C-alpha cells in the first residue's frame, strides 16, 4: 500500500516537473 502511494507521489512530481518545462 505504501509503495503504491510512493509511486503515485513520484508520478505527480514528475508531472509537475513536466509542467514546469512548458
Backbone as numpy.savetxt, mean C-alpha at the origin, in Angstrom:
# Nx Ny Nz CAx CAy CAz Cx Cy Cz
-3.93 -13.46 9.44 -4.78 -12.27 9.44 -3.89 -11.01 9.44
-2.90 -11.00 10.31 -2.03 -9.82 10.39 -1.26 -9.62 9.10
-0.83 -10.74 8.50 -0.07 -10.68 7.26 -0.91 -10.02 6.16
-2.18 -10.40 6.09 -3.07 -9.83 5.08 -3.17 -8.32 5.27
-3.34 -7.89 6.51 -3.43 -6.46 6.81 -2.14 -5.74 6.40
-1.00 -6.39 6.68 0.29 -5.79 6.35 0.45 -5.63 4.85
0.08 -6.67 4.10 0.20 -6.61 2.64 -0.72 -5.54 2.08
-1.94 -5.47 2.57 -2.88 -4.45 2.08 -2.35 -3.05 2.40
-1.77 -2.90 3.58 -1.20 -1.59 3.95 -0.07 -1.23 3.00
0.78 -2.22 2.69 1.89 -1.99 1.78 1.37 -1.58 0.40
0.31 -2.25 -0.02 -0.28 -1.93 -1.33 -0.79 -0.49 -1.32
-1.43 -0.10 -0.23 -1.97 1.27 -0.13 -0.82 2.27 -0.21
0.29 1.97 0.46 1.44 2.88 0.42 1.98 2.98 -0.99
2.04 1.84 -1.68 2.52 1.83 -3.06 1.60 2.67 -3.93
0.31 2.57 -3.70 -0.65 3.36 -4.47 -0.43 4.84 -4.21
-0.20 5.19 -2.96 0.03 6.59 -2.60 1.27 7.10 -3.32
2.32 6.30 -3.35 3.55 6.70 -4.04 3.26 6.90 -5.51
2.44 6.03 -6.09 2.09 6.13 -7.51 1.40 7.47 -7.76
0.45 7.82 -6.89 -0.27 9.09 -7.05 0.67 10.28 -6.87
1.69 10.10 -6.02 2.65 11.18 -5.79 3.41 11.48 -7.08
3.71 10.41 -7.83 4.46 10.58 -9.08 3.65 11.42 -10.07
2.33 11.13 -10.14 1.51 11.83 -11.14 1.27 13.29 -10.80
